[in-house]
Amino acid sequence: MKTIDLATIVQPVEELLELAEEEGVLIRLPNGKVFLLTSVEDDENVEEDFTDEVARTRQNSALMELLRERSKETKRLTSEETRKKLGIG
């Protein structure tokens, strides 16, 4: 992701949109506000990205082991028990 400080660099909107097509662009205004400019892809690409993400997640052996162990846990806490355990209720 690129960060562009508009206090020092002025670029035409077309250039910003071209950059946003390739990767997200952070736009920082002189008053400190920050905006993210990014391309919105069609549904087909988003679905493919999600499928890729799921495949990468399944290949993460440490995460998969953690999920397997957590799925074996049988004890559940009520919201009241959780608040007491955290000291907030």
PyMOL Python script that loads the backbone (N, CA, C, O; Angstrom):
from pymol import cmd

cmd.read_pdbstr("""\
ATOM      1  N   MET A   1       0.843  -1.164   0.000  1.00  0.00           N
ATOM      2  CA  MET A   1       0.000   0.000   0.000  1.00  0.00           C
ATOM      3  C   MET A   1       0.891   1.230   0.000  1.00  0.00           C
ATOM      4  O   MET A   1       1.895   1.274   0.711  1.00  0.00           O
ATOM      5  N   LYS A   2       0.534   2.213  -0.782  1.00  0.00           N
ATOM      6  CA  LYS A   2       1.301   3.455  -0.843  1.00  0.00           C
ATOM      7  C   LYS A   2       0.639   4.514   0.035  1.00  0.00           C
ATOM      8  O   LYS A   2      -0.581   4.520   0.198  1.00  0.00           O
ATOM      9  N   THR A   3       1.449   5.405   0.596  1.00  0.00           N
ATOM     10  CA  THR A   3       0.947   6.555   1.326  1.00  0.00           C
ATOM     11  C   THR A   3       1.350   7.801   0.565  1.00  0.00           C
ATOM     12  O   THR A   3       2.521   7.972   0.226  1.00  0.00           O
ATOM     13  N   ILE A   4       0.396   8.670   0.296  1.00  0.00           N
ATOM     14  CA  ILE A   4       0.663   9.905  -0.444  1.00  0.00           C
ATOM     15  C   ILE A   4       0.278  11.073   0.445  1.00  0.00           C
ATOM     16  O   ILE A   4      -0.878  11.189   0.850  1.00  0.00           O
ATOM     17  N   ASP A   5       1.230  11.936   0.753  1.00  0.00           N
ATOM     18  CA  ASP A   5       0.987  13.113   1.574  1.00  0.00           C
ATOM     19  C   ASP A   5       0.610  14.264   0.644  1.00  0.00           C
ATOM     20  O   ASP A   5       1.463  14.786  -0.073  1.00  0.00           O
ATOM     21  N   LEU A   6      -0.665  14.663   0.652  1.00  0.00           N
ATOM     22  CA  LEU A   6      -1.129  15.703  -0.255  1.00  0.00           C
ATOM     23  C   LEU A   6      -0.598  17.085   0.103  1.00  0.00           C
ATOM     24  O   LEU A   6      -0.752  18.026  -0.675  1.00  0.00           O
ATOM     25  N   ALA A   7       0.026  17.218   1.271  1.00  0.00           N
ATOM     26  CA  ALA A   7       0.609  18.499   1.636  1.00  0.00           C
ATOM     27  C   ALA A   7       1.849  18.779   0.800  1.00  0.00           C
ATOM     28  O   ALA A   7       2.215  19.935   0.589  1.00  0.00           O
ATOM     29  N   THR A   8       2.499  17.711   0.322  1.00  0.00           N
ATOM     30  CA  THR A   8       3.738  17.911  -0.434  1.00  0.00           C
ATOM     31  C   THR A   8       3.653  17.429  -1.872  1.00  0.00           C
ATOM     32  O   THR A   8       4.436  17.875  -2.712  1.00  0.00           O
ATOM     33  N   ILE A   9       2.722  16.528  -2.179  1.00  0.00           N
ATOM     34  CA  ILE A   9       2.627  15.973  -3.531  1.00  0.00           C
ATOM     35  C   ILE A   9       1.210  16.173  -4.054  1.00  0.00           C
ATOM     36  O   ILE A   9       0.244  15.793  -3.393  1.00  0.00           O
ATOM     37  N   VAL A  10       1.086  16.759  -5.221  1.00  0.00           N
ATOM     38  CA  VAL A  10      -0.215  16.923  -5.846  1.00  0.00           C
ATOM     39  C   VAL A  10      -0.216  16.088  -7.111  1.00  0.00           C
ATOM     40  O   VAL A  10       0.599  16.311  -8.006  1.00  0.00           O
ATOM     41  N   GLN A  11      -1.138  15.115  -7.194  1.00  0.00           N
ATOM     42  CA  GLN A  11      -1.235  14.251  -8.357  1.00  0.00           C
ATOM     43  C   GLN A  11      -2.639  14.338  -8.926  1.00  0.00           C
ATOM     44  O   GLN A  11      -3.607  14.494  -8.183  1.00  0.00           O
ATOM     45  N   PRO A  12      -2.750  14.238 -10.240  1.00  0.00           N
ATOM     46  CA  PRO A  12      -4.098  14.224 -10.820  1.00  0.00           C
ATOM     47  C   PRO A  12      -4.880  13.007 -10.332  1.00  0.00           C
ATOM     48  O   PRO A  12      -4.302  11.966 -10.021  1.00  0.00           O
ATOM     49  N   VAL A  13      -6.168  13.154 -10.272  1.00  0.00           N
ATOM     50  CA  VAL A  13      -7.029  12.078  -9.790  1.00  0.00           C
ATOM     51  C   VAL A  13      -6.836  10.818 -10.615  1.00  0.00           C
ATOM     52  O   VAL A  13      -6.868   9.716 -10.066  1.00  0.00           O
ATOM     53  N   GLU A  14      -6.637  10.953 -11.911  1.00  0.00           N
ATOM     54  CA  GLU A  14      -6.450   9.775 -12.757  1.00  0.00           C
ATOM     55  C   GLU A  14      -5.250   8.944 -12.306  1.00  0.00           C
ATOM     56  O   GLU A  14      -5.315   7.715 -12.304  1.00  0.00           O
ATOM     57  N   GLU A  15      -4.159   9.602 -11.927  1.00  0.00           N
ATOM     58  CA  GLU A  15      -2.978   8.871 -11.452  1.00  0.00           C
ATOM     59  C   GLU A  15      -3.275   8.134 -10.153  1.00  0.00           C
ATOM     60  O   GLU A  15      -2.838   6.999  -9.959  1.00  0.00           O
ATOM     61  N   LEU A  16      -4.021   8.784  -9.265  1.00  0.00           N
ATOM     62  CA  LEU A  16      -4.386   8.138  -8.008  1.00  0.00           C
ATOM     63  C   LEU A  16      -5.239   6.902  -8.265  1.00  0.00           C
ATOM     64  O   LEU A  16      -5.047   5.866  -7.628  1.00  0.00           O
ATOM     65  N   LEU A  17      -6.181   7.012  -9.198  1.00  0.00           N
ATOM     66  CA  LEU A  17      -7.043   5.869  -9.497  1.00  0.00           C
ATOM     67  C   LEU A  17      -6.261   4.733 -10.140  1.00  0.00           C
ATOM     68  O   LEU A  17      -6.543   3.562  -9.886  1.00  0.00           O
ATOM     69  N   GLU A  18      -5.284   5.070 -10.969  1.00  0.00           N
ATOM     70  CA  GLU A  18      -4.436   4.034 -11.566  1.00  0.00           C
ATOM     71  C   GLU A  18      -3.646   3.299 -10.481  1.00  0.00           C
ATOM     72  O   GLU A  18      -3.525   2.074 -10.513  1.00  0.00           O
ATOM     73  N   LEU A  19      -3.115   4.055  -9.528  1.00  0.00           N
ATOM     74  CA  LEU A  19      -2.397   3.421  -8.414  1.00  0.00           C
ATOM     75  C   LEU A  19      -3.336   2.532  -7.599  1.00  0.00           C
ATOM     76  O   LEU A  19      -2.958   1.437  -7.183  1.00  0.00           O
ATOM     77  N   ALA A  20      -4.557   3.008  -7.375  1.00  0.00           N
ATOM     78  CA  ALA A  20      -5.518   2.252  -6.569  1.00  0.00           C
ATOM     79  C   ALA A  20      -5.933   0.959  -7.248  1.00  0.00           C
ATOM     80  O   ALA A  20      -6.328   0.008  -6.573  1.00  0.00           O
ATOM     81  N   GLU A  21      -5.850   0.908  -8.588  1.00  0.00           N
ATOM     82  CA  GLU A  21      -6.170  -0.327  -9.298  1.00  0.00           C
ATOM     83  C   GLU A  21      -5.144  -1.407  -8.989  1.00  0.00           C
ATOM     84  O   GLU A  21      -5.483  -2.589  -8.918  1.00  0.00           O
ATOM     85  N   GLU A  22      -3.887  -1.005  -8.803  1.00  0.00           N
ATOM     86  CA  GLU A  22      -2.802  -1.945  -8.556  1.00  0.00           C
ATOM     87  C   GLU A  22      -2.723  -2.349  -7.089  1.00  0.00           C
ATOM     88  O   GLU A  22      -2.515  -3.521  -6.775  1.00  0.00           O
ATOM     89  N   GLU A  23      -2.886  -1.389  -6.200  1.00  0.00           N
ATOM     90  CA  GLU A  23      -2.814  -1.633  -4.758  1.00  0.00           C
ATOM     91  C   GLU A  23      -3.494  -0.483  -4.047  1.00  0.00           C
ATOM     92  O   GLU A  23      -3.707   0.569  -4.649  1.00  0.00           O
ATOM     93  N   GLY A  24      -3.842  -0.655  -2.780  1.00  0.00           N
ATOM     94  CA  GLY A  24      -4.488   0.410  -2.033  1.00  0.00           C
ATOM     95  C   GLY A  24      -3.588   1.623  -1.885  1.00  0.00           C
ATOM     96  O   GLY A  24      -2.363   1.500  -1.862  1.00  0.00           O
ATOM     97  N   VAL A  25      -4.204   2.800  -1.783  1.00  0.00           N
ATOM     98  CA  VAL A  25      -3.464   4.056  -1.630  1.00  0.00           C
ATOM     99  C   VAL A  25      -4.007   4.773  -0.398  1.00  0.00           C
ATOM    100  O   VAL A  25      -5.213   4.995  -0.290  1.00  0.00           O
ATOM    101  N   LEU A  26      -3.117   5.137   0.538  1.00  0.00           N
ATOM    102  CA  LEU A  26      -3.502   5.966   1.675  1.00  0.00           C
ATOM    103  C   LEU A  26      -3.288   7.421   1.294  1.00  0.00           C
ATOM    104  O   LEU A  26      -2.215   7.790   0.817  1.00  0.00           O
ATOM    105  N   ILE A  27      -4.303   8.247   1.503  1.00  0.00           N
ATOM    106  CA  ILE A  27      -4.204   9.681   1.203  1.00  0.00           C
ATOM    107  C   ILE A  27      -4.254  10.419   2.537  1.00  0.00           C
ATOM    108  O   ILE A  27      -5.232  10.318   3.278  1.00  0.00           O
ATOM    109  N   ARG A  28      -3.197  11.156   2.830  1.00  0.00           N
ATOM    110  CA  ARG A  28      -3.110  11.888   4.090  1.00  0.00           C
ATOM    111  C   ARG A  28      -3.264  13.377   3.800  1.00  0.00           C
ATOM    112  O   ARG A  28      -2.469  13.949   3.055  1.00  0.00           O
ATOM    113  N   LEU A  29      -4.283  14.009   4.384  1.00  0.00           N
ATOM    114  CA  LEU A  29      -4.541  15.427   4.191  1.00  0.00           C
ATOM    115  C   LEU A  29      -3.694  16.251   5.159  1.00  0.00           C
ATOM    116  O   LEU A  29      -3.241  15.735   6.181  1.00  0.00           O
ATOM    117  N   PRO A  30      -3.480  17.517   4.843  1.00  0.00           N
ATOM    118  CA  PRO A  30      -2.692  18.369   5.740  1.00  0.00           C
ATOM    119  C   PRO A  30      -3.258  18.444   7.163  1.00  0.00           C
ATOM    120  O   PRO A  30      -2.504  18.656   8.112  1.00  0.00           O
ATOM    121  N   ASN A  31      -4.581  18.272   7.322  1.00  0.00           N
ATOM    122  CA  ASN A  31      -5.181  18.339   8.658  1.00  0.00           C
ATOM    123  C   ASN A  31      -5.051  17.028   9.433  1.00  0.00           C
ATOM    124  O   ASN A  31      -5.549  16.921  10.554  1.00  0.00           O
ATOM    125  N   GLY A  32      -4.378  16.020   8.837  1.00  0.00           N
ATOM    126  CA  GLY A  32      -4.133  14.763   9.522  1.00  0.00           C
ATOM    127  C   GLY A  32      -5.114  13.651   9.195  1.00  0.00           C
ATOM    128  O   GLY A  32      -4.872  12.496   9.547  1.00  0.00           O
ATOM    129  N   LYS A  33      -6.220  13.975   8.528  1.00  0.00           N
ATOM    130  CA  LYS A  33      -7.181  12.931   8.164  1.00  0.00           C
ATOM    131  C   LYS A  33      -6.570  12.015   7.112  1.00  0.00           C
ATOM    132  O   LYS A  33      -5.844  12.462   6.224  1.00  0.00           O
ATOM    133  N   VAL A  34      -6.879  10.718   7.229  1.00  0.00           N
ATOM    134  CA  VAL A  34      -6.324   9.722   6.319  1.00  0.00           C
ATOM    135  C   VAL A  34      -7.471   8.958   5.663  1.00  0.00           C
ATOM    136  O   VAL A  34      -8.441   8.580   6.321  1.00  0.00           O
ATOM    137  N   PHE A  35      -7.343   8.740   4.361  1.00  0.00           N
ATOM    138  CA  PHE A  35      -8.351   8.014   3.605  1.00  0.00           C
ATOM    139  C   PHE A  35      -7.685   6.878   2.845  1.00  0.00           C
ATOM    140  O   PHE A  35      -6.524   6.978   2.449  1.00  0.00           O
ATOM    141  N   LEU A  36      -8.426   5.806   2.649  1.00  0.00           N
ATOM    142  CA  LEU A  36      -7.950   4.677   1.861  1.00  0.00           C
ATOM    143  C   LEU A  36      -8.679   4.692   0.531  1.00  0.00           C
ATOM    144  O   LEU A  36      -9.909   4.700   0.488  1.00  0.00           O
ATOM    145  N   LEU A  37      -7.922   4.696  -0.548  1.00  0.00           N
ATOM    146  CA  LEU A  37      -8.485   4.621  -1.893  1.00  0.00           C
ATOM    147  C   LEU A  37      -8.096   3.280  -2.461  1.00  0.00           C
ATOM    148  O   LEU A  37      -6.911   2.964  -2.564  1.00  0.00           O
ATOM    149  N   THR A  38      -9.088   2.482  -2.831  1.00  0.00           N
ATOM    150  CA  THR A  38      -8.805   1.156  -3.351  1.00  0.00           C
ATOM    151  C   THR A  38      -9.820   0.797  -4.425  1.00  0.00           C
ATOM    152  O   THR A  38     -10.927   1.335  -4.456  1.00  0.00           O
ATOM    153  N   SER A  39      -9.439  -0.096  -5.281  1.00  0.00           N
ATOM    154  CA  SER A  39     -10.300  -0.552  -6.348  1.00  0.00           C
ATOM    155  C   SER A  39     -11.312  -1.555  -5.802  1.00  0.00           C
ATOM    156  O   SER A  39     -10.978  -2.385  -4.957  1.00  0.00           O
ATOM    157  N   VAL A  40     -12.519  -1.476  -6.278  1.00  0.00           N
ATOM    158  CA  VAL A  40     -13.541  -2.450  -5.926  1.00  0.00           C
ATOM    159  C   VAL A  40     -13.656  -3.402  -7.104  1.00  0.00           C
ATOM    160  O   VAL A  40     -13.976  -3.006  -8.224  1.00  0.00           O
ATOM    161  N   GLU A  41     -13.385  -4.672  -6.819  1.00  0.00           N
ATOM    162  CA  GLU A  41     -13.364  -5.657  -7.890  1.00  0.00           C
ATOM    163  C   GLU A  41     -14.733  -6.278  -8.072  1.00  0.00           C
ATOM    164  O   GLU A  41     -15.590  -6.185  -7.192  1.00  0.00           O
ATOM    165  N   ASP A  42     -14.937  -6.916  -9.221  1.00  0.00           N
ATOM    166  CA  ASP A  42     -16.217  -7.574  -9.463  1.00  0.00           C
ATOM    167  C   ASP A  42     -16.354  -8.817  -8.587  1.00  0.00           C
ATOM    168  O   ASP A  42     -15.368  -9.310  -8.040  1.00  0.00           O
ATOM    169  N   ASP A  43     -17.572  -9.315  -8.459  1.00  0.00           N
ATOM    170  CA  ASP A  43     -17.869 -10.436  -7.561  1.00  0.00           C
ATOM    171  C   ASP A  43     -17.056 -11.673  -7.894  1.00  0.00           C
ATOM    172  O   ASP A  43     -16.669 -12.414  -6.990  1.00  0.00           O
ATOM    173  N   GLU A  44     -16.789 -11.915  -9.170  1.00  0.00           N
ATOM    174  CA  GLU A  44     -16.045 -13.112  -9.560  1.00  0.00           C
ATOM    175  C   GLU A  44     -14.635 -13.096  -8.975  1.00  0.00           C
ATOM    176  O   GLU A  44     -14.167 -14.113  -8.463  1.00  0.00           O
ATOM    177  N   ASN A  45     -13.958 -11.954  -9.046  1.00  0.00           N
ATOM    178  CA  ASN A  45     -12.605 -11.849  -8.496  1.00  0.00           C
ATOM    179  C   ASN A  45     -12.609 -11.977  -6.978  1.00  0.00           C
ATOM    180  O   ASN A  45     -11.712 -12.594  -6.404  1.00  0.00           O
ATOM    181  N   VAL A  46     -13.609 -11.399  -6.329  1.00  0.00           N
ATOM    182  CA  VAL A  46     -13.695 -11.474  -4.872  1.00  0.00           C
ATOM    183  C   VAL A  46     -13.884 -12.924  -4.453  1.00  0.00           C
ATOM    184  O   VAL A  46     -13.277 -13.375  -3.482  1.00  0.00           O
ATOM    185  N   GLU A  47     -14.727 -13.660  -5.183  1.00  0.00           N
ATOM    186  CA  GLU A  47     -14.955 -15.069  -4.866  1.00  0.00           C
ATOM    187  C   GLU A  47     -13.670 -15.875  -5.043  1.00  0.00           C
ATOM    188  O   GLU A  47     -13.368 -16.749  -4.231  1.00  0.00           O
ATOM    189  N   GLU A  48     -12.913 -15.583  -6.104  1.00  0.00           N
ATOM    190  CA  GLU A  48     -11.649 -16.283  -6.326  1.00  0.00           C
ATOM    191  C   GLU A  48     -10.663 -15.959  -5.204  1.00  0.00           C
ATOM    192  O   GLU A  48      -9.963 -16.848  -4.719  1.00  0.00           O
ATOM    193  N   ASP A  49     -10.605 -14.687  -4.787  1.00  0.00           N
ATOM    194  CA  ASP A  49      -9.716 -14.298  -3.701  1.00  0.00           C
ATOM    195  C   ASP A  49     -10.069 -15.037  -2.420  1.00  0.00           C
ATOM    196  O   ASP A  49      -9.181 -15.485  -1.695  1.00  0.00           O
ATOM    197  N   PHE A  50     -11.370 -15.167  -2.134  1.00  0.00           N
ATOM    198  CA  PHE A  50     -11.796 -15.861  -0.923  1.00  0.00           C
ATOM    199  C   PHE A  50     -11.409 -17.335  -0.985  1.00  0.00           C
ATOM    200  O   PHE A  50     -10.961 -17.909   0.007  1.00  0.00           O
ATOM    201  N   THR A  51     -11.582 -17.938  -2.150  1.00  0.00           N
ATOM    202  CA  THR A  51     -11.216 -19.343  -2.330  1.00  0.00           C
ATOM    203  C   THR A  51      -9.719 -19.527  -2.098  1.00  0.00           C
ATOM    204  O   THR A  51      -9.301 -20.481  -1.442  1.00  0.00           O
ATOM    205  N   ASP A  52      -8.915 -18.615  -2.635  1.00  0.00           N
ATOM    206  CA  ASP A  52      -7.467 -18.660  -2.426  1.00  0.00           C
ATOM    207  C   ASP A  52      -7.123 -18.506  -0.948  1.00  0.00           C
ATOM    208  O   ASP A  52      -6.248 -19.202  -0.432  1.00  0.00           O
ATOM    209  N   GLU A  53      -7.813 -17.593  -0.270  1.00  0.00           N
ATOM    210  CA  GLU A  53      -7.556 -17.362   1.152  1.00  0.00           C
ATOM    211  C   GLU A  53      -7.883 -18.601   1.974  1.00  0.00           C
ATOM    212  O   GLU A  53      -7.142 -18.946   2.894  1.00  0.00           O
ATOM    213  N   VAL A  54      -8.982 -19.272   1.653  1.00  0.00           N
ATOM    214  CA  VAL A  54      -9.361 -20.501   2.357  1.00  0.00           C
ATOM    215  C   VAL A  54      -8.291 -21.567   2.143  1.00  0.00           C
ATOM    216  O   VAL A  54      -7.912 -22.266   3.083  1.00  0.00           O
ATOM    217  N   ALA A  55      -7.811 -21.693   0.921  1.00  0.00           N
ATOM    218  CA  ALA A  55      -6.777 -22.693   0.622  1.00  0.00           C
ATOM    219  C   ALA A  55      -5.501 -22.395   1.400  1.00  0.00           C
ATOM    220  O   ALA A  55      -4.876 -23.310   1.935  1.00  0.00           O
ATOM    221  N   ARG A  56      -5.107 -21.114   1.469  1.00  0.00           N
ATOM    222  CA  ARG A  56      -3.893 -20.749   2.221  1.00  0.00           C
ATOM    223  C   ARG A  56      -4.085 -21.017   3.714  1.00  0.00           C
ATOM    224  O   ARG A  56      -3.160 -21.462   4.393  1.00  0.00           O
ATOM    225  N   THR A  57      -5.284 -20.745   4.219  1.00  0.00           N
ATOM    226  CA  THR A  57      -5.564 -20.982   5.631  1.00  0.00           C
ATOM    227  C   THR A  57      -5.457 -22.465   5.957  1.00  0.00           C
ATOM    228  O   THR A  57      -4.909 -22.838   6.994  1.00  0.00           O
ATOM    229  N   ARG A  58      -5.977 -23.309   5.079  1.00  0.00           N
ATOM    230  CA  ARG A  58      -5.916 -24.754   5.312  1.00  0.00           C
ATOM    231  C   ARG A  58      -4.480 -25.263   5.303  1.00  0.00           C
ATOM    232  O   ARG A  58      -4.185 -26.288   5.918  1.00  0.00           O
ATOM    233  N   GLN A  59      -3.595 -24.568   4.619  1.00  0.00           N
ATOM    234  CA  GLN A  59      -2.192 -24.977   4.558  1.00  0.00           C
ATOM    235  C   GLN A  59      -1.401 -24.515   5.777  1.00  0.00           C
ATOM    236  O   GLN A  59      -0.255 -24.928   5.956  1.00  0.00           O
ATOM    237  N   ASN A  60      -1.985 -23.678   6.607  1.00  0.00           N
ATOM    238  CA  ASN A  60      -1.324 -23.179   7.809  1.00  0.00           C
ATOM    239  C   ASN A  60      -1.475 -24.232   8.900  1.00  0.00           C
ATOM    240  O   ASN A  60      -2.479 -24.252   9.611  1.00  0.00           O
ATOM    241  N   SER A  61      -0.482 -25.105   9.034  1.00  0.00           N
ATOM    242  CA  SER A  61      -0.585 -26.245   9.953  1.00  0.00           C
ATOM    243  C   SER A  61      -0.735 -25.808  11.411  1.00  0.00           C
ATOM    244  O   SER A  61      -1.454 -26.457  12.171  1.00  0.00           O
ATOM    245  N   ALA A  62      -0.075 -24.726  11.815  1.00  0.00           N
ATOM    246  CA  ALA A  62      -0.180 -24.273  13.207  1.00  0.00           C
ATOM    247  C   ALA A  62      -1.607 -23.804  13.508  1.00  0.00           C
ATOM    248  O   ALA A  62      -2.155 -24.118  14.565  1.00  0.00           O
ATOM    249  N   LEU A  63      -2.194 -23.067  12.596  1.00  0.00           N
ATOM    250  CA  LEU A  63      -3.566 -22.602  12.795  1.00  0.00           C
ATOM    251  C   LEU A  63      -4.537 -23.777  12.804  1.00  0.00           C
ATOM    252  O   LEU A  63      -5.439 -23.835  13.639  1.00  0.00           O
ATOM    253  N   MET A  64      -4.355 -24.699  11.887  1.00  0.00           N
ATOM    254  CA  MET A  64      -5.258 -25.854  11.821  1.00  0.00           C
ATOM    255  C   MET A  64      -5.166 -26.690  13.095  1.00  0.00           C
ATOM    256  O   MET A  64      -6.180 -27.198  13.573  1.00  0.00           O
ATOM    257  N   GLU A  65      -3.963 -26.840  13.650  1.00  0.00           N
ATOM    258  CA  GLU A  65      -3.797 -27.580  14.904  1.00  0.00           C
ATOM    259  C   GLU A  65      -4.505 -26.858  16.050  1.00  0.00           C
ATOM    260  O   GLU A  65      -5.184 -27.490  16.860  1.00  0.00           O
ATOM    261  N   LEU A  66      -4.348 -25.539  16.116  1.00  0.00           N
ATOM    262  CA  LEU A  66      -5.029 -24.744  17.137  1.00  0.00           C
ATOM    263  C   LEU A  66      -6.540 -24.925  17.032  1.00  0.00           C
ATOM    264  O   LEU A  66      -7.214 -25.115  18.044  1.00  0.00           O
ATOM    265  N   LEU A  67      -7.073 -24.869  15.816  1.00  0.00           N
ATOM    266  CA  LEU A  67      -8.511 -25.037  15.626  1.00  0.00           C
ATOM    267  C   LEU A  67      -8.974 -26.441  16.025  1.00  0.00           C
ATOM    268  O   LEU A  67     -10.046 -26.599  16.609  1.00  0.00           O
ATOM    269  N   ARG A  68      -8.168 -27.457  15.710  1.00  0.00           N
ATOM    270  CA  ARG A  68      -8.507 -28.827  16.120  1.00  0.00           C
ATOM    271  C   ARG A  68      -8.580 -28.940  17.640  1.00  0.00           C
ATOM    272  O   ARG A  68      -9.513 -29.532  18.182  1.00  0.00           O
ATOM    273  N   GLU A  69      -7.583 -28.363  18.327  1.00  0.00           N
ATOM    274  CA  GLU A  69      -7.559 -28.417  19.790  1.00  0.00           C
ATOM    275  C   GLU A  69      -8.750 -27.662  20.382  1.00  0.00           C
ATOM    276  O   GLU A  69      -9.390 -28.140  21.318  1.00  0.00           O
ATOM    277  N   ARG A  70      -9.037 -26.503  19.843  1.00  0.00           N
ATOM    278  CA  ARG A  70     -10.155 -25.712  20.378  1.00  0.00           C
ATOM    279  C   ARG A  70     -11.489 -26.392  20.131  1.00  0.00           C
ATOM    280  O   ARG A  70     -12.416 -26.244  20.928  1.00  0.00           O
ATOM    281  N   SER A  71     -11.599 -27.132  19.043  1.00  0.00           N
ATOM    282  CA  SER A  71     -12.873 -27.804  18.759  1.00  0.00           C
ATOM    283  C   SER A  71     -13.126 -28.944  19.734  1.00  0.00           C
ATOM    284  O   SER A  71     -14.267 -29.385  19.877  1.00  0.00           O
ATOM    285  N   LYS A  72     -12.092 -29.428  20.404  1.00  0.00           N
ATOM    286  CA  LYS A  72     -12.236 -30.506  21.381  1.00  0.00           C
ATOM    287  C   LYS A  72     -12.705 -29.997  22.740  1.00  0.00           C
ATOM    288  O   LYS A  72     -13.170 -30.783  23.566  1.00  0.00           O
ATOM    289  N   GLU A  73     -12.588 -28.700  22.980  1.00  0.00           N
ATOM    290  CA  GLU A  73     -12.991 -28.133  24.258  1.00  0.00           C
ATOM    291  C   GLU A  73     -14.487 -28.325  24.452  1.00  0.00           C
ATOM    292  O   GLU A  73     -15.282 -28.032  23.559  1.00  0.00           O
ATOM    293  N   THR A  74     -14.860 -28.816  25.617  1.00  0.00           N
ATOM    294  CA  THR A  74     -16.269 -29.079  25.886  1.00  0.00           C
ATOM    295  C   THR A  74     -16.859 -28.095  26.889  1.00  0.00           C
ATOM    296  O   THR A  74     -18.072 -27.886  26.910  1.00  0.00           O
ATOM    297  N   LYS A  75     -16.017 -27.491  27.716  1.00  0.00           N
ATOM    298  CA  LYS A  75     -16.526 -26.563  28.726  1.00  0.00           C
ATOM    299  C   LYS A  75     -16.819 -25.205  28.079  1.00  0.00           C
ATOM    300  O   LYS A  75     -15.986 -24.635  27.375  1.00  0.00           O
ATOM    301  N   ARG A  76     -18.002 -24.722  28.339  1.00  0.00           N
ATOM    302  CA  ARG A  76     -18.419 -23.419  27.851  1.00  0.00           C
ATOM    303  C   ARG A  76     -18.739 -22.544  29.051  1.00  0.00           C
ATOM    304  O   ARG A  76     -19.231 -23.031  30.069  1.00  0.00           O
ATOM    305  N   LEU A  77     -18.464 -21.266  28.932  1.00  0.00           N
ATOM    306  CA  LEU A  77     -18.779 -20.332  30.007  1.00  0.00           C
ATOM    307  C   LEU A  77     -20.000 -19.505  29.612  1.00  0.00           C
ATOM    308  O   LEU A  77     -20.175 -19.136  28.451  1.00  0.00           O
ATOM    309  N   THR A  78     -20.834 -19.226  30.605  1.00  0.00           N
ATOM    310  CA  THR A  78     -21.952 -18.315  30.361  1.00  0.00           C
ATOM    311  C   THR A  78     -21.395 -16.892  30.303  1.00  0.00           C
ATOM    312  O   THR A  78     -20.249 -16.655  30.685  1.00  0.00           O
ATOM    313  N   SER A  79     -22.194 -15.962  29.830  1.00  0.00           N
ATOM    314  CA  SER A  79     -21.734 -14.571  29.786  1.00  0.00           C
ATOM    315  C   SER A  79     -21.457 -14.059  31.197  1.00  0.00           C
ATOM    316  O   SER A  79     -20.534 -13.270  31.398  1.00  0.00           O
ATOM    317  N   GLU A  80     -22.251 -14.503  32.180  1.00  0.00           N
ATOM    318  CA  GLU A  80     -22.029 -14.099  33.571  1.00  0.00           C
ATOM    319  C   GLU A  80     -20.691 -14.626  34.083  1.00  0.00           C
ATOM    320  O   GLU A  80     -19.946 -13.892  34.732  1.00  0.00           O
ATOM    321  N   GLU A  81     -20.380 -15.888  33.797  1.00  0.00           N
ATOM    322  CA  GLU A  81     -19.105 -16.470  34.210  1.00  0.00           C
ATOM    323  C   GLU A  81     -17.939 -15.756  33.544  1.00  0.00           C
ATOM    324  O   GLU A  81     -16.906 -15.519  34.170  1.00  0.00           O
ATOM    325  N   THR A  82     -18.106 -15.421  32.300  1.00  0.00           N
ATOM    326  CA  THR A  82     -17.056 -14.713  31.569  1.00  0.00           C
ATOM    327  C   THR A  82     -16.807 -13.344  32.166  1.00  0.00           C
ATOM    328  O   THR A  82     -15.654 -12.947  32.335  1.00  0.00           O
ATOM    329  N   ARG A  83     -17.884 -12.600  32.496  1.00  0.00           N
ATOM    330  CA  ARG A  83     -17.716 -11.279  33.108  1.00  0.00           C
ATOM    331  C   ARG A  83     -16.996 -11.386  34.449  1.00  0.00           C
ATOM    332  O   ARG A  83     -16.124 -10.572  34.752  1.00  0.00           O
ATOM    333  N   LYS A  84     -17.364 -12.402  35.266  1.00  0.00           N
ATOM    334  CA  LYS A  84     -16.699 -12.595  36.557  1.00  0.00           C
ATOM    335  C   LYS A  84     -15.227 -12.919  36.365  1.00  0.00           C
ATOM    336  O   LYS A  84     -14.368 -12.387  37.067  1.00  0.00           O
ATOM    337  N   LYS A  85     -14.939 -13.806  35.399  1.00  0.00           N
ATOM    338  CA  LYS A  85     -13.559 -14.186  35.145  1.00  0.00           C
ATOM    339  C   LYS A  85     -12.724 -12.991  34.706  1.00  0.00           C
ATOM    340  O   LYS A  85     -11.549 -12.889  35.059  1.00  0.00           O
ATOM    341  N   LEU A  86     -13.327 -12.085  33.938  1.00  0.00           N
ATOM    342  CA  LEU A  86     -12.624 -10.898  33.457  1.00  0.00           C
ATOM    343  C   LEU A  86     -12.664  -9.753  34.468  1.00  0.00           C
ATOM    344  O   LEU A  86     -12.002  -8.732  34.285  1.00  0.00           O
ATOM    345  N   GLY A  87     -13.446  -9.930  35.533  1.00  0.00           N
ATOM    346  CA  GLY A  87     -13.533  -8.894  36.567  1.00  0.00           C
ATOM    347  C   GLY A  87     -14.337  -7.686  36.131  1.00  0.00           C
ATOM    348  O   GLY A  87     -14.075  -6.566  36.571  1.00  0.00           O
ATOM    349  N   ILE A  88     -15.304  -7.906  35.277  1.00  0.00           N
ATOM    350  CA  ILE A  88     -16.107  -6.773  34.805  1.00  0.00           C
ATOM    351  C   ILE A  88     -17.586  -6.935  35.175  1.00  0.00           C
ATOM    352  O   ILE A  88     -18.428  -6.196  34.664  1.00  0.00           O
ATOM    353  N   GLY A  89     -17.904  -7.858  36.026  1.00  0.00           N
ATOM    354  CA  GLY A  89     -19.325  -8.006  36.334  1.00  0.00           C
ATOM    355  C   GLY A  89     -19.534  -8.613  37.610  1.00  0.00           C
ATOM    356  O   GLY A  89     -20.678  -8.810  38.020  1.00  0.00           O
TER     357      GLY A  89
END
""", "prot")
cmd.dss("prot")
cmd.show_as("cartoon", "prot")
cmd.util.cbc("prot")
cmd.orient("prot")
